[in-house]
Amino acid sequence: MAMAQRKLHSGSEAEDVARVLRVLHRSGPLPLGELADEPELADWPSERVEHALVSAWSHALIFIDTRDLLVAL
């Protein structure tokens, strides 16, 4: 629980996580491959998407359900 309460390290990290969360809230649960195809993230390199997802997951903002879909909390 302590990790979930950590603050995001930088403004750009927080902005990237917020954008990923917006996409997931708007679209609903998505497979990882489809998340990167969403218009808001289409111009991002795969490393940036991955970093935002790892950061969101480590702060308990998303999880992976039993169907292997990304879900925003």
CORMO-V926009 format. One record per residue. N is the residue number from 0. RES is the residue in one letter. SS is DSSP state (A for helix, B for strand, O for the rest). PHI is phi in whole degrees, 0 to 359 (NA if undefined). Layout:
n = (N,N)
res = (RES,RES)
ss = (SS,SS)
phi = (PHI,PHI)
This chain:
n = (0,1,2,3,4,5,6,7,8,9,10,11,12,13,14,15,16,17,18,19,20,21,22,23,24,25,26,27,28,29,30,31,32,33,34,35,36,37,38,39,40,41,42,43,44,45,46,47,48,49,50,51,52,53,54,55,56,57,58,59,60,61,62,63,64,65,66,67,68,69,70,71,72)
res = (M,A,M,A,Q,R,K,L,H,S,G,S,E,A,E,D,V,A,R,V,L,R,V,L,H,R,S,G,P,L,P,L,G,E,L,A,D,E,P,E,L,A,D,W,P,S,E,R,V,E,H,A,L,V,S,A,W,S,H,A,L,I,F,I,D,T,R,D,L,L,V,A,L)
ss = (O,O,A,A,A,O,O,O,O,O,A,A,A,A,A,A,A,A,A,A,A,A,A,A,A,A,A,O,O,B,O,A,A,A,A,O,O,O,O,O,O,O,O,O,O,A,A,A,A,A,A,A,A,A,A,A,A,A,O,O,O,B,B,B,O,O,O,O,O,B,B,B,O)
phi = (NA,299,295,295,265,295,276,293,289,221,298,292,297,297,295,296,297,299,294,299,296,301,299,293,294,289,271,88,304,222,290,307,300,281,300,294,272,297,308,294,244,300,269,279,294,301,295,291,299,300,298,296,294,298,296,297,295,292,260,58,260,221,214,251,278,292,262,64,254,282,231,275,269)
